[in-house]
């Protein structure tokens, strides 16, 4: 799943991925930070 796709997960989808260890909270946060930097130009 791409960084952009991760940014559009619902909270419920993210929680399920955390529980089955297919995604970590750190990975999700890194994707959100990257997206924010791209959108804000920073």
C-alpha positions in Angstrom: 0.0 0.0 0.0 1.4 3.4 -0.9 1.9 6.3 1.5 -1.0 8.1 -0.2 -3.3 5.2 0.3 -2.3 4.9 3.9 -3.3 8.5 4.5 -6.9 7.6 3.5 -7.4 4.7 5.8 -10.3 5.0 8.2 -9.5 4.7 11.9 -11.2 1.3 12.0 -9.1 0.1 9.0 -5.9 1.3 10.6 -6.8 -0.3 13.9 -7.4 -3.7 12.2 -4.1 -3.4 10.4 -2.4 -2.6 13.7 -4.0 -5.6 15.4 -2.9 -8.0 12.6 0.5 -6.4 12.4 0.3 -5.5 8.7 0.8 -1.9 9.6 2.5 -0.2 12.6 1.5 3.2 14.1 4.9 4.5 13.2 4.5 3.5 9.5 1.2 5.3 9.4 2.5 8.4 11.1 5.5 8.5 8.7 3.1 8.3 5.7 1.0 11.1 7.1 4.1 13.3 7.7 5.4 12.7 4.1 2.0 13.6 2.7 1.7 16.7 4.7 5.2 17.8 3.6 4.3 17.2 -0.1 1.0 19.1 0.2 2.5 22.0 2.1 5.6 22.1 0.0 8.0 21.6 2.9 
